[in-house]
C-alpha cells in the first residue's frame, strides 16, 4: 500500500498512484506522467517512483 500523503511535505499522493502505474505500464515516460499529474516536488515524485508493492 502506498502511503496516503507524502512523508516530507504532506501532499496527497495516493490519488495519483493508479493512474501513474497504468500510464507507465503502457509505455509512457515516467517524467512526463509525473509532470502531467502535477507532481512538481521531488519528494512527492520519489513517493511514486520508488514505491514497491509488497502484496
C-alpha positions in Angstrom: 0.0 0.0 0.0 1.3 3.4 -0.9 1.2 6.0 1.8 -1.8 8.4 1.5 0.4 11.5 2.0 4.0 12.4 1.1 6.2 11.8 4.1 8.1 15.0 3.6 5.6 17.7 2.6 2.2 16.1 3.4 0.6 16.4 -0.1 -1.8 13.7 -1.0 -0.1 11.3 -3.4 -2.2 8.1 -3.2 -4.8 9.6 -5.5 -2.3 9.6 -8.4 -0.8 6.2 -7.9 -3.2 4.1 -10.0 -3.1 6.5 -13.0 0.7 6.7 -12.7 1.1 2.9 -12.7 -1.2 2.4 -15.6 0.4 5.0 -17.8 4.0 3.9 -17.1 3.0 0.3 -17.8 1.5 1.4 -21.1 5.0 2.7 -22.1 4.8 6.4 -21.2 7.9 8.2 -19.8 7.8 8.5 -16.1 8.9 12.1 -16.1 6.1 13.1 -18.5 3.5 11.3 -16.5 4.5 13.0 -13.2 4.5 16.4 -14.9 1.0 15.8 -16.3 -0.3 14.7 -12.9 1.0 18.0 -11.4 3.6 16.5 -9.1 6.4 19.1 -9.1 8.1 18.5 -5.8 10.9 15.9 -5.8 9.7 14.4 -2.5 6.3 13.6 -4.0 7.8 12.2 -7.2 10.0 10.0 -5.2 7.0 8.5 -3.4 5.5 7.2 -6.7 8.8 6.3 -8.4 10.3 4.3 -5.5 7.1 2.5 -4.3 7.2 -1.3 -4.5 4.0 -3.3 -3.9 4.6 -6.0 -1.3 1.5 -8.0 -1.9 
